[in-house]
Amino acid sequence: MQQIQHGKSDTENGLRDQVLRWKEKYDREYEALEWAEKTLEAERKTSTSTDSGSIEKQKRLKELNTYLGLTDVTGSGVIITVQDNTSSKLVTSGDLVHDGDLRAIVNEIKNIGADAISINGQRIVPSTVINCAGAIVQINGEAIGAPFVIEVIGSDYLNNLLRPGSWLYYMMEAGIDVDMKKSDNITIKKYNGVLTNKYLKNAE
């Protein structure tokens, strides 16, 4: 019995030593990776600081990434909350926020030149689809429920979103609860899905 326990102890010690060796190897590789990333970043900054063309390209790339929703952005804007009208004794379809309402709101926000939009944490990108799936709304393929919190960064014309004739104004007139507040510190996270262009091809 003692021999079995001794053999088991040797096996455990051997496994422990192997784990420690792998951990040491991982730590070395991770340090090397960090060094390589820092070196690459330093070289990129050096090249862009001395090349006006590279600086312009970097600026354009940043703008494109923002447009495509591939980077987190922070700035001033508004936070709009829309939710179903539940005060009615008999809630009808007109008392509910539909996918068409959200599409109309997003289109108006885009038309005034906003830099970034999200709804309940879902970044709105060029390929975003907002549709109805039974009793819920789907955005970027994710199920979203009321209240709908729409965060908007940018544009000098955000107040126009509540002007008479706008879709939000129409919704308020219909009894939908709408609230819009200004904020100087809104952060909209990047889009985490996959951008597709299945219908596009290079022109010959």
C-alpha positions in Angstrom: 0.0 0.0 0.0 2.9 2.3 0.8 4.4 1.6 -2.6 1.2 2.7 -4.4 1.1 5.9 -2.4 4.7 6.6 -3.1 4.2 6.0 -6.9 1.2 8.3 -6.9 3.2 11.0 -5.1 6.0 10.7 -7.8 3.4 11.1 -10.5 1.9 14.2 -8.9 5.3 15.7 -8.5 6.1 15.1 -12.1 2.9 16.7 -13.3 3.5 19.7 -11.0 7.0 20.1 -12.4 5.6 19.9 -16.0 2.9 22.5 -15.2 5.6 24.8 -13.8 7.8 24.4 -16.8 4.9 25.2 -19.2 3.9 28.2 -17.1 7.5 29.6 -17.2 7.5 29.0 -21.0 4.1 30.8 -21.3 5.4 33.8 -19.2 8.4 34.1 -21.5 6.4 34.0 -24.6 3.9 36.5 -23.2 6.6 38.9 -22.3 8.1 38.6 -25.8 4.7 39.3 -27.3 4.2 42.4 -25.2 7.7 43.6 -26.2 6.9 43.0 -29.9 3.6 44.9 -29.7 5.2 47.9 -27.9 8.0 48.0 -30.4 5.5 47.9 -33.3 3.4 50.7 -31.8 6.5 52.8 -31.2 7.6 52.4 -34.8 4.1 53.2 -36.1 4.0 56.4 -34.0 7.5 57.4 -35.3 6.6 56.8 -38.9 3.3 58.8 -38.7 4.9 61.7 -36.8 7.4 62.3 -39.6 5.2 61.5 -42.6 2.3 63.9 -43.3 0.9 61.4 -45.8 0.9 58.7 -43.1 -0.8 61.0 -40.6 -3.6 61.7 -43.1 -4.0 58.0 -43.7 -4.2 57.3 -40.0 -6.8 60.0 -39.6 -8.8 58.6 -42.5 -8.5 55.1 -41.1 -9.8 56.3 -37.7 -12.8 58.0 -39.3 -13.5 54.9 -41.3 -13.3 52.7 -38.3 -15.7 55.0 -36.5 -18.2 54.9 -39.4 -18.0 51.1 -39.5 -18.4 50.9 -35.7 -15.1 49.1 -35.3 -13.8 51.2 -32.4 -15.2 52.5 -29.1 -16.1 56.1 -29.2 -16.7 58.7 -26.4 -18.2 62.2 -26.7 -21.2 64.5 -26.1 -24.7 63.9 -27.4 -28.1 62.7 -26.2 -29.6 59.7 -24.6 -33.1 58.9 -25.8 -35.4 56.5 -24.0 -38.6 55.3 -25.7 -40.9 52.7 -24.1 -44.4 51.3 -24.6 -47.4 53.2 -23.3 -48.7 51.0 -20.5 -50.9 53.5 -18.9 -53.9 52.6 -21.1 -56.4 50.1 -19.7 -56.3 48.3 -23.0 -52.9 48.3 -24.6 -53.1 48.2 -28.4 -50.6 48.0 -31.2 -50.4 51.8 -31.3 -49.2 51.9 -27.7 -46.2 49.8 -28.4 -42.7 50.6 -29.9 -42.2 48.7 -33.1 -39.2 47.9 -35.2 -40.4 50.4 -37.8 -40.3 53.1 -35.2 -36.7 52.3 -34.3 -35.7 52.3 -38.0 -37.4 55.7 -38.6 -35.6 57.2 -35.5 -32.2 55.8 -36.6 -32.7 57.2 -40.1 -33.5 60.7 -38.7 -30.4 60.5 -36.5 -28.2 59.5 -39.4 -29.7 62.3 -41.5 -28.6 65.0 -39.0 -25.1 63.7 -39.2 -24.5 61.9 -35.9 -21.2 60.2 -35.5 -22.3 57.1 -33.6 -25.5 55.4 -32.5 -26.4 52.5 -30.3 -29.7 50.9 -29.1 -29.6 49.0 -25.8 -25.9 48.5 -26.3 -26.1 47.4 -29.9 -23.9 49.5 -32.1 -25.7 50.7 -35.3 -23.4 50.0 -38.3 -24.1 50.2 -42.1 -25.1 46.5 -42.1 -27.4 46.7 -39.0 -30.8 45.1 -39.5 -33.7 46.1 -37.2 -36.6 43.8 -37.5 -39.5 42.2 -35.6 -39.4 38.6 -34.4 -42.7 37.8 -32.8 -43.2 40.0 -29.7 -39.6 41.2 -29.6 -37.3 43.4 -31.7 -34.0 42.1 -33.0 -31.0 44.4 -33.7 -27.9 42.9 -35.2 -29.5 39.5 -34.6 -29.9 40.1 -30.9 -33.2 40.2 -29.1 -33.9 43.6 -27.6 -36.7 44.6 -25.3 -38.3 47.8 -24.1 -37.4 50.3 -22.9 -35.2 51.2 -25.8 -32.2 53.4 -24.8 -30.8 55.1 -27.9 -27.4 56.7 -27.3 -26.2 59.3 -29.9 -22.8 61.0 -30.2 -22.2 64.0 -32.3 -24.2 66.5 -34.5 -25.2 70.1 -33.8 -28.8 69.3 -34.7 -29.9 66.8 -32.1 -32.6 69.1 -30.9 -34.3 68.6 -34.3 -35.1 65.1 -33.3 -38.0 66.4 -31.2 -39.2 69.0 -33.6 -42.9 68.9 -34.7 -43.1 66.5 -37.6 -40.2 64.3 -36.4 -40.8 60.6 -35.7 -40.2 61.0 -32.0 -42.7 63.9 -31.9 -45.2 61.7 -33.7 -44.6 58.9 -31.2 -45.1 61.3 -28.2 -48.4 62.5 -29.8 -49.5 58.9 -30.0 -48.9 58.4 -26.3 -45.5 56.6 -26.4 -43.2 57.6 -23.6 -40.2 59.5 -24.9 -37.4 61.1 -22.9 -34.3 62.8 -24.3 -31.4 64.0 -22.1 -28.1 65.7 -23.1 -24.9 64.2 -21.9 -21.3 65.3 -22.2 -19.8 61.8 -21.6 -21.4 59.1 -23.6 -19.4 56.0 -24.5 -20.6 53.7 -27.3 -18.9 50.4 -27.6 -17.6 49.0 -30.9 -19.6 46.6 -33.0 -18.8 43.0 -32.1 -20.5 41.2 -35.0 -19.2 40.4 -38.4 -19.4 43.0 -41.2 -20.5 41.4 -44.4 -20.6 42.7 -48.0 -21.9 39.6 -49.8 -23.6 41.6 -52.5 -20.6 43.8 -53.3 -17.8 43.1 -55.8 -15.0 45.2 -57.2 -15.7 47.1 -60.4 -13.8 45.9 -63.4 
